[in-house]
Amino acid sequence: MAKEEPQKAGVAGLPQLLKVAEVSTILNVDQRTLRAWIAARKIGVVRLSSRCLRIPSGELERFIEERLDGPKTR
């Protein structure tokens, strides 16, 4: 059996930053869909420059967990 490697932590315990392409692959959605969610502020990002975005791994986990919980009812 292959042993799973632990997720790499960032420098000084900071969260790992993922590329839009990586997150779209993880979520199995098109990059345009992910960028629309980012524009709608459904998923938070870190802007490294005007054209360079990264998604913190913790934000991705929050986004997935919210969707797994299902829609909120009154």
Helices and strands as residue ranges (DSSP letters): G 11-13, E 17-18, H 20-27, H 31-39, E 46-47, E 53-56, H 57-69
